[in-house]
Amino acid sequence: MIHCNELVESELETLYQVSKSLNTNTDLHNKLNNILEILHRRLRMYSGMIALRSHEDDSLSVCEVYGDEIDKSVRYNPGEGLVGTILDAGSTIVVERLADEPRFISRLGLYDPKLPFIGAPILMGSSEIVGVLTTQPHNREFLGEKARFLEMVANLIAQSVKNLRAMEKKQQELLHERDSLKQALVKNYRFENIIGHSEPMLKVFDIIRQVAKWNTTVLIRGESGTGKEVVANAIHYNSSCSNGPFLKLNCAALPDNLLESELFGHEKGAFSGAIGQRKGRFELADNGTIFLDEIGEISASFQSKLLRVLQEGEFERVGGSKTLSVNVRVIAATNRNLEEDVAEGRFREDLYYRLNVMPIFMPPLRERLGDIPELANFLLKRLSRQQGGRLLEIKESALRILMKYSWPGNVRELENRLERAAIMSNDGIIDRDVIINTGLEEEIGILPAPQPSIKIDLHDENLDEREKVIAALEQSGWVQAKAARLLNMTPRQIAYRIQTLNINLKQI
């Protein structure tokens, strides 16, 4: 016979072993299996089983069983058998001889009917039952003490289950957030969200729709501010590698040594300050896309290193000897004349042909002035969201002025000008006078744009009176008598409208 003191010492040592097992880095199933093995070997508590409550309903699913070839798909409903009774009542059950218990149902084929049975609820807090722990002591001695011990083990398990469920919840939230962000990105970079319906942009759309279907290198060309990065995003998020990573790097922003480390990574001690191993952008972009902006700015010495990655998909980290292989789609962009750079020896010819597999030429804004109204409204909506939802509106008279300028800074300059106009507008309405006050009047004289045909319907009911008068003055070359005839007014009437509507008569 085992004395009570011996049992207490054995139980304390067992609790220590259980707590050590729960503090390991293994997953929950391994931890629970180890606990059942500890109970079996150290205290001779046989046929151990742990069942956890299902997220979907109140039933219990067998999580771990100490034994071979046991069906773990068994489930217990509240009130069903001894296990279901523990779940339903939330209290420990002790049975001296299992064969004498009418509530016992041998669903698992695990238990010895001649032995005792102890089942304890796994409680989170004081009332939430998350599972049941059951076992069979090898004899009937000190069943009360053994039941209390099993309750302590169940409490330790409850803490691990609580931590696991909190972690699972956090992981689910992160996955949901990731999926939501990914859906938002895909939504934002759909082809139809690229602004423009002019003929040059329609040609661009046709090309990027086709190239998105292929895992080939793309070279986006065009002046600064024409939207090359927007097109790169659209190609990635509408391609077969859209579920993979999308990494970006401005090649002009870094010197050669940092550019190599940034793209290829480095090993610990590769150079001063390399205190640990670091993966480069190519390695991180495996099975995804990397966007290399300002590719024409890289030095001749680095061009050969980049060429190898494009040709073979292989590289070594800085300071390393192990060759790494990646599957990465490369999208590059430049505003330089690469053909001229190749002819003058500033850019490798073989790298040029490797990059220029599928070129996309982005038209400057001066060649698609007809897109300005749509672009302006899109940019103002985005600015409005950034400013906390302040409503911004641009008038037709302001748009007509914007379409007289050649926009050397392209869409980026248009966005800058609209933000300045929004700041200068007291009521959020950007009209002709607000645009003139941004200083565009003088610049139009220096950089006039080819004028698109603009036909304004002076009888359009959506135009307010001030906009109609300004449109008539513009169409008449700011001759008031002609404008009056266009509006079926007398010269005196239109002069009165100009005065009362506070229209600036200075021609632009």
C-alpha positions in Angstrom: 0.0 0.0 0.0 1.0 3.6 -0.7 1.1 5.9 2.2 -0.7 9.3 1.9 2.6 11.2 2.3 4.2 9.2 -0.5 1.2 9.9 -2.7 1.5 13.7 -2.0 5.2 13.7 -2.9 4.5 11.7 -6.1 1.7 14.0 -7.1 3.9 17.1 -6.5 6.6 15.7 -8.6 4.0 14.8 -11.3 2.6 18.4 -11.2 6.1 19.7 -11.8 6.5 17.4 -14.8 3.1 18.4 -16.1 3.9 22.1 -15.8 7.3 21.6 -17.6 5.5 19.8 -20.4 3.0 22.7 -20.8 5.8 25.2 -21.0 7.5 23.5 -23.9 7.4 25.0 -27.5 5.5 22.0 -28.9 1.9 22.3 -30.1 -1.0 21.7 -27.8 -1.7 18.1 -29.0 1.9 17.1 -28.1 1.6 18.8 -24.7 -1.6 17.0 -23.9 -0.3 13.6 -25.1 2.8 14.1 -22.9 0.6 14.9 -19.9 -1.4 11.7 -20.3 1.9 9.7 -20.6 3.2 11.3 -17.4 0.0 10.4 -15.5 0.2 6.8 -16.9 3.9 6.3 -16.0 4.3 8.2 -12.8 0.9 7.8 -11.0 -0.4 4.7 -12.8 -3.5 6.6 -14.0 -4.4 4.6 -17.0 -6.7 5.2 -20.1 -6.2 9.0 -20.0 -8.3 11.0 -22.3 -8.7 14.8 -22.9 -11.7 16.1 -24.8 -12.1 19.7 -25.7 -15.3 21.7 -26.4 -16.1 22.4 -30.0 -16.2 26.0 -31.3 -19.3 25.3 -33.3 -21.6 23.7 -30.7 -21.6 22.4 -27.1 -20.3 18.9 -27.9 -16.9 17.6 -26.9 -14.4 16.3 -29.4 -11.7 13.8 -28.3 -8.4 15.7 -28.5 -5.9 13.2 -27.1 -6.1 9.6 -25.8 -3.3 7.6 -24.2 -3.5 4.4 -26.2 -2.9 3.0 -29.7 -5.5 2.7 -32.4 -8.2 4.7 -30.6 -10.8 6.4 -32.7 -10.4 10.1 -32.0 -13.4 11.1 -34.1 -15.7 10.3 -31.2 -17.8 13.2 -29.9 -19.9 13.6 -26.7 -22.9 15.7 -26.3 -23.9 17.3 -23.0 -25.5 14.7 -20.7 -24.3 11.8 -22.9 -22.5 9.2 -20.8 -20.1 10.0 -17.9 -18.1 12.5 -20.1 -21.2 14.3 -21.3 -22.5 14.4 -17.7 -19.2 16.1 -16.5 -19.6 18.6 -19.4 -23.3 19.3 -18.5 -22.8 19.5 -14.7 -19.4 21.1 -14.7 -18.2 19.0 -11.7 -15.8 16.1 -11.0 -17.2 12.6 -11.1 -15.6 9.7 -9.1 -16.7 6.1 -9.8 -15.2 3.3 -7.6 -15.9 0.5 -10.2 -16.8 1.5 -13.7 -18.8 -1.6 -14.4 -21.3 -0.6 -11.7 -22.0 2.9 -13.2 -25.2 2.9 -15.3 -24.2 6.1 -17.1 -21.1 4.6 -18.5 -21.1 4.0 -22.3 -18.1 2.4 -23.9 -17.8 4.7 -26.9 -14.0 4.5 -27.1 -13.4 0.9 -26.1 -10.7 2.3 -23.9 -11.7 1.8 -20.3 -11.3 -1.2 -18.0 -14.8 -1.8 -16.4 -13.1 -3.3 -13.3 -11.1 -0.2 -12.4 -12.2 3.1 -10.9 -12.9 6.2 -13.0 -12.2 9.9 -12.4 -13.3 12.7 -14.7 -12.7 16.4 -14.1 -13.9 19.4 -16.0 -11.3 21.7 -17.6 -12.6 25.1 -16.4 -11.6 28.4 -17.8 -12.2 30.9 -15.0 -14.9 29.7 -12.6 -17.7 28.7 -14.9 -16.6 28.2 -18.6 -16.1 24.6 -19.3 -13.7 24.1 -22.2 -13.1 20.3 -21.9 -13.0 17.2 -19.8 -10.0 15.2 -18.4 -10.6 11.5 -17.5 -8.4 8.7 -16.3 -8.6 5.3 -14.4 -6.4 4.9 -11.2 -4.9 1.5 -10.9 -6.6 1.0 -7.5 -9.4 2.4 -5.2 -7.0 3.9 -2.6 -7.2 7.7 -2.0 -9.7 8.3 -4.8 -10.7 11.7 -3.2 -7.1 12.9 -3.1 -6.5 11.6 -6.7 -9.7 13.5 -7.8 -8.4 16.7 -6.4 -5.0 16.2 -8.0 -6.7 15.6 -11.4 -8.6 18.9 -10.9 -5.3 20.7 -10.4 -3.9 19.1 -13.7 -7.2 20.1 -15.4 -6.6 23.7 -14.2 -3.1 23.7 -15.7 -4.4 22.4 -19.0 -7.1 25.1 -18.9 -4.5 27.8 -18.9 -2.8 26.3 -22.0 -6.1 26.0 -23.8 -6.9 29.6 -22.9 -3.6 30.8 -24.3 -4.0 28.6 -27.4 -7.5 29.9 -28.1 -6.4 33.5 -27.6 -3.5 32.9 -30.0 -5.9 31.2 -32.5 -8.3 34.1 -32.2 -5.4 36.5 -32.8 -4.2 34.5 -35.8 -7.7 34.4 -37.2 -8.0 38.2 -36.8 -4.6 38.6 -38.5 -5.6 36.3 -41.3 -8.9 38.1 -41.7 -7.1 41.5 -41.7 -4.5 40.2 -44.2 -7.3 38.9 -46.5 -9.2 42.2 -46.2 -6.1 44.2 -47.0 -5.3 41.9 -50.0 -8.9 42.3 -51.3 -8.7 46.0 -50.9 -5.4 46.0 -52.8 -6.8 43.9 -55.6 -9.9 46.2 -55.7 -7.7 49.3 -55.8 -5.5 48.0 -58.5 -8.0 46.6 -60.9 -7.4 47.7 -64.4 -10.6 49.7 -64.5 -9.3 51.8 -61.6 -6.4 53.1 -63.6 -7.8 56.5 -64.6 -8.0 57.5 -68.3 -10.1 56.9 -71.4 -8.0 58.7 -73.9 -6.7 56.8 -76.9 -3.0 56.6 -75.6 -4.3 55.1 -72.2 -6.6 52.6 -74.0 -3.5 51.2 -75.7 -1.7 50.9 -72.4 -4.7 49.0 -70.9 -4.7 46.6 -73.8 -1.0 45.8 -73.2 -1.1 45.4 -69.4 -4.2 43.1 -69.7 -2.2 40.9 -72.0 1.1 41.0 -70.1 -0.6 40.3 -66.7 -1.4 36.8 -68.1 2.3 36.0 -68.6 5.1 35.6 -66.0 7.5 37.7 -68.1 9.8 40.7 -67.4 8.1 44.0 -68.0 9.8 47.4 -68.6 7.6 50.4 -67.9 8.8 53.5 -69.6 7.8 57.1 -69.4 8.4 60.5 -67.9 8.4 61.0 -64.1 4.9 61.2 -62.6 3.1 59.4 -65.4 1.9 56.5 -63.1 4.5 53.8 -63.8 4.2 52.4 -60.2 0.4 52.3 -60.5 0.7 50.1 -63.7 3.2 47.8 -61.9 0.7 47.3 -59.1 -2.0 46.5 -61.6 0.1 44.0 -63.4 1.0 42.1 -60.2 -2.4 42.1 -58.5 -4.1 40.9 -61.8 -1.5 38.1 -62.5 -1.1 34.5 -61.4 1.4 35.5 -58.7 -1.0 38.0 -57.1 -1.1 35.8 -53.9 2.7 36.1 -53.6 4.6 39.1 -52.2 5.1 42.4 -54.1 8.2 44.3 -53.1 9.4 47.6 -54.4 12.8 49.4 -54.5 13.9 52.7 -56.0 17.3 51.8 -57.4 18.4 55.5 -57.7 18.0 56.0 -53.9 20.9 53.7 -52.9 24.7 53.4 -53.6 26.0 50.2 -55.1 27.0 48.5 -51.8 23.7 49.2 -50.1 21.8 48.3 -53.3 23.4 44.9 -53.5 22.7 44.2 -49.8 19.1 45.4 -50.2 18.4 43.2 -53.2 20.4 40.1 -52.4 20.7 40.2 -48.6 23.9 39.7 -46.6 25.5 37.3 -44.1 26.5 38.1 -40.6 29.8 40.0 -40.6 29.7 40.6 -44.3 30.6 44.3 -43.7 30.8 46.7 -40.8 27.3 46.9 -39.2 26.1 43.5 -40.5 25.3 42.1 -37.1 23.1 39.4 -38.4 21.9 37.6 -41.5 19.4 39.5 -43.6 17.3 38.3 -46.5 17.2 40.6 -49.6 14.3 41.7 -51.6 14.7 39.0 -54.3 14.6 36.3 -51.6 11.6 37.9 -49.9 9.8 38.2 -53.2 10.1 34.5 -54.1 7.0 33.3 -56.0 5.9 37.0 -56.3 6.9 40.2 -58.0 9.7 42.7 -57.5 9.4 46.3 -58.9 12.7 48.0 -59.6 12.0 51.7 -60.2 14.6 54.0 -61.8 16.4 50.9 -63.2 18.4 53.1 -65.6 20.3 54.7 -62.7 22.2 51.6 -61.6 26.0 51.6 -62.2 27.7 49.5 -64.8 29.4 47.3 -62.1 26.0 46.4 -60.6 24.3 45.8 -63.9 26.2 42.5 -64.4 25.1 41.2 -61.0 21.5 42.1 -61.8 21.8 40.4 -65.2 22.6 37.1 -63.6 19.5 37.1 -61.4 17.3 38.0 -64.4 18.9 35.2 -66.6 19.4 32.4 -64.1 17.2 33.3 -61.1 20.3 32.8 -58.9 22.4 34.9 -56.6 24.5 34.9 -53.4 24.0 37.0 -50.3 26.8 39.6 -49.7 29.5 37.8 -47.8 28.0 34.4 -48.5 29.0 31.5 -50.8 25.7 29.6 -50.9 23.8 30.1 -54.2 20.1 30.8 -53.8 17.5 30.3 -56.4 14.3 32.2 -56.6 11.2 32.4 -58.8 10.5 36.1 -59.1 8.7 38.2 -61.7 10.6 41.4 -62.4 8.9 44.7 -63.3 11.3 47.5 -64.0 10.7 51.2 -64.7 12.7 54.0 -66.1 12.4 57.6 -67.4 15.7 57.4 -69.2 16.4 56.8 -72.9 18.0 53.4 -72.5 18.7 53.1 -76.2 20.9 56.2 -76.1 22.5 54.9 -72.9 23.3 51.6 -74.6 24.8 53.4 -77.6 27.0 55.5 -75.3 28.1 52.6 -73.2 26.3 53.6 -70.0 24.0 50.7 -70.0 24.8 47.0 -70.8 23.2 45.9 -74.1 22.5 42.4 -72.8 20.8 43.7 -69.7 18.7 46.1 -71.9 17.4 43.2 -74.0 16.8 41.1 -70.8 14.7 43.9 -69.3 13.0 45.1 -72.5 11.1 41.8 -73.1 7.7 43.6 -72.8 7.9 47.4 -72.9 5.0 49.6 -71.8 5.2 53.2 -72.7 3.3 55.6 -70.4 2.0 58.7 -72.2 2.7 62.1 -70.6 -0.3 64.0 -69.4 0.0 66.6 -72.2 -0.8 63.8 -74.6 -4.0 62.9 -72.8 -5.5 66.2 -71.6 -8.9 64.7 -72.1 -8.3 62.5 -69.0 -7.8 65.6 -66.8 -11.4 65.9 -65.6 -11.6 62.3 -64.5 -8.1 62.4 -63.0 -8.9 65.6 -61.1 -12.0 64.2 -59.6 -10.3 61.0 -58.6 -7.4 62.9 -57.0 -9.7 65.2 -55.1 -11.7 62.3 -53.7 -8.5 60.8 -52.4 -7.4 64.1 -50.9 -10.8 64.4 -49.3 -10.4 61.0 -47.6 -6.9 62.0 -46.4 -8.3 65.2 -44.9 -10.9 63.5 -42.9 -13.8 63.5 -45.4 -13.9 67.2 -46.2 -16.0 67.6 -49.3 -14.1 69.0 -52.3 -15.6 69.9 -55.7 -14.0 71.2 -58.9 -16.0 73.3 -61.4 -16.0 73.0 -65.2 -14.4 76.4 -65.5 -11.4 75.2 -63.4 -11.0 72.0 -65.4 -10.9 74.0 -68.6 -8.0 76.0 -67.3 -6.2 72.8 -66.2 -6.5 71.5 -69.8 -4.7 74.5 -71.2 -1.4 73.6 -69.4 1.2 71.1 -70.7 2.0 69.6 -67.2 5.7 68.8 -67.4 5.4 67.1 -64.0 2.5 65.0 -65.3 0.0 63.5 -62.9 2.2 64.2 -59.9 2.2 67.9 -60.7 -1.5 67.9 -61.2 -2.0 66.3 -57.8 0.3 68.9 -56.2 -1.6 71.8 -57.9 -5.0 70.4 -56.8 -3.9 70.1 -53.2 -2.7 73.7 -53.3 -6.1 74.8 -54.8 -8.0 72.9 -52.1 -6.0 74.7 -49.4 -6.7 78.1 -50.9 -10.4 77.3 -51.3 -12.5 78.6 -48.4 -15.6 76.5 -49.1 -14.0 73.4 -50.7 -15.2 74.5 -54.2 -12.4 74.8 -56.7 -13.4 77.2 -59.5 -11.6 79.3 -62.1 -10.6 82.0 -59.7 -9.1 79.5 -57.2 -7.0 77.8 -59.9 -5.8 81.2 -61.2 -4.7 82.1 -57.7 -2.4 79.1 -57.5 -0.1 80.8 -60.0 -1.1 78.6 -63.0 -2.1 81.7 -65.0 1.6 82.7 -65.5 2.8 79.2 -66.2 0.2 78.6 -68.9 1.7 81.4 -70.9 5.1 79.8 -70.6 4.1 76.2 -71.2 0.8 76.2 -73.2 -0.7 72.8 -74.0 -2.2 71.7 -77.3 -5.9 72.5 -76.9 -8.3 69.7 -76.9 -11.7 70.4 -78.4 -14.0 71.5 -75.5 -17.6 72.1 -76.3 -19.7 73.4 -73.4 -23.5 73.2 -73.6 -24.6 76.6 -72.4 -28.1 75.3 -71.8 -27.0 72.4 -69.6 -29.2 72.5 -66.5 -26.4 71.1 -64.4 -24.3 74.2 -64.9 -25.0 77.0 -62.4 -25.3 80.6 -63.6 -21.7 81.6 -62.8 -20.3 78.6 -64.7 -22.6 79.4 -67.7 -21.4 83.0 -67.9 -17.8 82.0 -67.6 -18.2 79.4 -70.4 -19.9 81.9 -72.7 -17.1 84.4 -72.1 -14.5 81.8 -72.8 -16.3 80.7 -76.1 -16.6 84.4 -77.2 -12.9 85.2 -76.5 -14.0 87.3 -73.5 -16.0 89.7 -75.6 -19.0 90.6 -73.5 -21.3 91.4 -76.4 -20.7 88.0 -78.1 -21.1 86.2 -74.8 -24.4 88.0 -74.3 -25.7 86.8 -77.6 -24.7 83.2 -76.8 -26.8 83.4 -73.6 -29.7 85.4 -75.2 -28.9 88.4 -73.0 -28.3 92.1 -73.6 -24.8 93.5 -73.0 -26.2 95.3 -70.0 -27.6 92.1 -68.5 -24.3 90.2 -68.9 -22.3 93.1 -67.5 -24.6 93.0 -64.4 -24.1 89.2 -64.1 -20.3 89.6 -64.3 -20.5 92.2 -61.5 -22.9 90.4 -59.2 -21.3 86.9 -59.7 -17.8 88.4 -59.0 -16.2 87.0 -62.2 -12.6 88.0 -62.8 -12.4 89.3 -66.4 -8.7 88.9 -66.7 -8.1 86.7 -69.8 -5.9 83.7 -69.5 
